[in-house]
Amino acid sequence: QVQLVESGGGLVQPGGSLRLSCAASGRIFSINAMGWYRQAPGKERELVAHITSGGSRNYADSVKGRFTISRDNAKNTVYLQMNSLKPEDTALYYCNAMIRSPGYLSGADYWGQGTQVTVSA
């Protein structure tokens, strides 16, 4: 089994910063792409940022210049540094990873349980 566990969410004032972490554990042979998604009440889940195993990154237009995704392959962990936060960034943030387990020829898609980010004065 594979688990993704997020941490780092919370309440922050507009203009503030938060750093989310997501650690993968369990039967892991390799991790391909990792990413962060978010879902606000009444809205669909959307991609926030994505990073490949080689380090290529892409971001949603709404967060470019404010958010930075990174990963530590030795720790099987992906991070999301969020700066200049706005009220519209309020959402439940989910970690996602494509993970291949030992004995399997291809990877599977895994999700974390979500961590709440609330931006409010």
Wavefront OBJ file of the C-alpha trace (Angstrom):
o trace
v 0.000 0.000 0.000
v 1.003 3.578 -0.604
v 0.000 6.611 1.420
v 0.305 10.342 0.803
v 0.133 12.511 3.901
v -0.166 16.292 3.597
v 0.656 18.871 6.227
v 1.134 22.621 6.542
v -2.319 23.999 5.911
v -3.974 26.569 8.133
v -5.399 30.052 8.471
v -3.357 32.968 7.149
v -4.019 36.624 6.444
v -4.019 37.978 2.888
v -0.462 38.576 1.755
v 0.869 35.870 4.026
v 2.683 32.633 3.265
v 2.269 28.927 3.902
v 4.317 25.886 2.981
v 2.553 22.612 2.273
v 4.317 19.267 2.446
v 3.279 15.870 1.177
v 5.197 12.723 2.064
v 4.710 9.442 0.267
v 5.276 6.182 2.132
v 4.724 2.473 1.711
v 5.628 0.133 -1.143
v 7.376 2.550 -3.475
v 9.688 1.596 -6.316
v 9.648 4.936 -8.074
v 7.685 8.178 -8.158
v 7.016 9.905 -11.446
v 5.083 13.159 -11.479
v 3.833 14.826 -8.315
v 1.426 17.681 -7.989
v -0.916 19.810 -5.958
v -4.591 20.332 -6.681
v -7.200 22.361 -4.865
v -10.946 22.417 -4.537
v -12.950 25.339 -3.228
v -16.558 24.934 -2.047
v -18.905 24.660 -5.010
v -16.072 24.429 -7.512
v -14.319 21.648 -9.363
v -10.903 20.381 -8.357
v -8.191 22.198 -10.285
v -4.481 21.721 -10.865
v -2.332 24.186 -8.927
v 1.198 22.992 -9.726
v 2.917 19.944 -11.163
v 6.501 18.682 -11.146
v 7.980 15.768 -13.064
v 10.630 13.368 -11.812
v 13.146 15.379 -13.823
v 12.144 18.636 -12.172
v 10.068 20.249 -14.914
v 7.349 22.438 -13.435
v 4.099 23.943 -14.553
v 1.623 26.144 -12.719
v -1.937 27.349 -12.980
v -2.017 30.901 -14.327
v -3.659 32.091 -11.123
v -0.650 31.127 -8.981
v 2.294 31.852 -11.290
v 4.856 34.069 -9.601
v 3.382 33.399 -6.149
v 3.610 29.617 -5.652
v 6.633 27.356 -6.039
v 6.539 23.580 -6.228
v 9.585 21.496 -5.347
v 10.411 17.928 -4.426
v 12.942 15.977 -2.409
v 13.304 12.615 -4.116
v 15.350 11.167 -1.253
v 12.435 11.844 1.102
v 9.645 11.048 -1.380
v 8.222 14.448 -0.547
v 6.739 17.286 -2.554
v 6.339 20.840 -1.292
v 4.265 23.852 -2.237
v 5.545 27.226 -1.089
v 2.680 29.701 -1.257
v 3.424 33.415 -1.006
v 1.284 36.535 -1.396
v -1.800 34.507 -0.565
v -5.192 35.834 -1.579
v -8.686 35.025 -0.271
v -9.403 33.266 -3.568
v -6.646 30.768 -2.731
v -8.865 29.385 0.034
v -9.516 25.719 -0.690
v -8.820 22.164 0.300
v -5.402 21.322 -1.155
v -4.687 17.772 -2.298
v -1.387 16.100 -3.074
v -1.213 13.754 -6.057
v 1.522 11.391 -7.207
v 2.064 8.744 -9.842
v 3.796 5.928 -7.973
v 5.105 2.602 -9.155
v 5.243 -0.164 -6.568
v 7.724 -3.067 -6.637
v 6.630 -5.859 -8.958
v 4.447 -3.644 -11.115
v 5.265 -2.523 -14.651
v 3.371 0.749 -14.430
v 2.436 3.336 -11.844
v -0.860 4.189 -10.211
v -2.410 7.499 -9.253
v -2.517 8.268 -5.524
v -4.143 11.118 -3.590
v -3.695 12.538 -0.134
v -6.555 13.283 2.217
v -6.323 17.045 1.733
v -5.220 19.947 3.884
v -7.296 23.095 4.355
v -5.881 26.489 3.443
v -7.939 29.499 4.498
v -6.896 33.031 3.583
v -8.863 35.595 5.538
v -8.404 38.783 7.498
l 1 2 3 4 5 6 7 8 9 10 11 12 13 14 15 16 17 18 19 20 21 22 23 24 25 26 27 28 29 30 31 32 33 34 35 36 37 38 39 40 41 42 43 44 45 46 47 48 49 50 51 52 53 54 55 56 57 58 59 60 61 62 63 64 65 66 67 68 69 70 71 72 73 74 75 76 77 78 79 80 81 82 83 84 85 86 87 88 89 90 91 92 93 94 95 96 97 98 99 100 101 102 103 104 105 106 107 108 109 110 111 112 113 114 115 116 117 118 119 120 121
